Amino acid sequence: MDTTYTTYYAHGTPAERWERAQQFFGAKEYATAAQVLVGLVEEVPEQTGPRLLLARAYYHSAQLLRAEAELRVIVERDPVEHYARLMLGRTLERQGRHEEAGPHLRIASALAGDFPQE
């Protein structure tokens, strides 16, 4: 890979890269946002925010297996992370894995307080 290309995505402090990734994501340049976020997630793996945005960028750029992998890390670390559960369920649904998606979507609904009306 071209080192200039790689250096661009890794340039700056973690805060600057976080801001850059958010700008790319906001501009719907999801694959580019993911390229910035990969290095950031490697640098600060304990932080949920960058990993969740990376998963979202993967999801929106149809990199569903990568999105699933990142979301599973988050859910494993924090089983009550509502949005990660929801995204994991939707990612599995988008892959046609509806049976696997169901429990995650039900947990996400329960965590959000969305209970069926009887």
C-alpha positions in Angstrom: 0.0 0.0 0.0 1.2 3.5 -0.7 2.7 5.0 2.5 1.4 8.5 1.6 -2.1 7.0 1.6 -1.6 5.2 4.9 0.0 8.2 6.5 -2.9 10.5 5.6 -5.4 8.4 7.6 -3.0 8.0 10.6 -1.9 11.7 10.7 -2.6 13.7 13.8 -3.5 13.1 17.4 -6.2 10.7 18.3 -8.6 13.6 18.9 -7.9 15.0 15.4 -8.4 11.6 13.8 -11.7 11.2 15.7 -12.8 14.5 14.4 -11.7 13.7 10.9 -13.5 10.3 11.0 -16.7 12.0 12.2 -16.5 14.5 9.4 -16.1 11.8 6.8 -19.0 9.8 8.4 -21.2 12.9 8.4 -20.4 13.5 4.7 -21.5 9.9 4.1 -18.0 8.9 3.1 -18.3 5.7 5.1 -15.4 3.7 3.7 -13.0 6.7 4.2 -14.2 7.1 7.7 -13.5 3.5 8.4 -10.0 3.8 7.1 -9.4 6.6 9.6 -11.1 4.7 12.4 -9.2 1.4 12.0 -6.0 2.9 13.3 -7.7 4.8 16.0 -9.5 1.7 17.3 -6.2 -0.2 17.3 -4.7 2.7 19.3 -7.5 3.0 21.9 -9.2 -0.4 21.8 -10.9 0.1 25.1 -13.0 3.1 23.9 -16.5 2.2 22.7 -17.1 5.4 20.7 -14.5 4.9 17.9 -15.3 1.2 17.6 -19.0 1.8 17.4 -18.5 4.5 14.7 -16.2 2.1 12.9 -19.0 -0.6 13.0 -21.5 1.9 11.7 -19.1 3.0 8.9 -18.7 -0.7 7.9 -22.4 -1.2 8.0 -23.2 1.7 5.8 -20.4 0.7 3.3 -21.8 -2.8 3.1 -18.8 -4.4 4.9 -21.2 -6.4 7.0 -18.8 -9.1 8.3 -16.5 -6.4 9.6 -19.3 -4.5 11.2 -20.5 -7.7 12.9 -17.0 -8.4 14.3 -16.7 -4.9 15.8 -20.2 -5.0 17.2 -19.6 -8.4 18.8 -16.5 -7.0 20.6 -18.6 -4.1 22.0 -21.5 -6.4 23.1 -19.0 -8.9 24.7 -17.5 -6.1 26.7 -20.7 -4.3 27.5 -23.8 -6.6 27.1 -26.2 -3.7 27.9 -24.8 -1.4 25.2 -28.2 -0.7 23.6 -27.1 0.7 20.3 -24.5 -1.9 19.6 -27.1 -4.6 20.2 -29.5 -2.9 17.8 -26.8 -2.5 15.2 -25.7 -6.1 15.6 -29.3 -7.3 15.1 -29.7 -5.1 12.0 -26.3 -6.2 10.6 -27.3 -9.9 11.0 -30.7 -9.2 9.4 -29.1 -7.5 6.5 -27.0 -10.7 6.0 -30.2 -12.7 6.0 -29.5 -14.2 9.4 -32.9 -13.4 10.9 -32.9 -16.1 13.5 -29.6 -14.9 15.0 -30.7 -11.3 14.8 -33.9 -11.8 16.8 -32.4 -12.1 20.3 -30.2 -9.0 19.8 -33.1 -7.0 18.6 -35.3 -8.1 21.5 -32.6 -7.2 24.0 -32.1 -3.8 22.3 -35.8 -3.1 22.6 -35.9 -4.2 26.2 -32.9 -2.0 27.0 -34.6 0.9 25.3 -37.8 0.3 27.3 -39.8 -0.6 24.2 -42.1 -3.3 25.6 -45.0 -4.7 23.6 -48.4 -3.3 24.7 -50.8 -5.9 25.8 
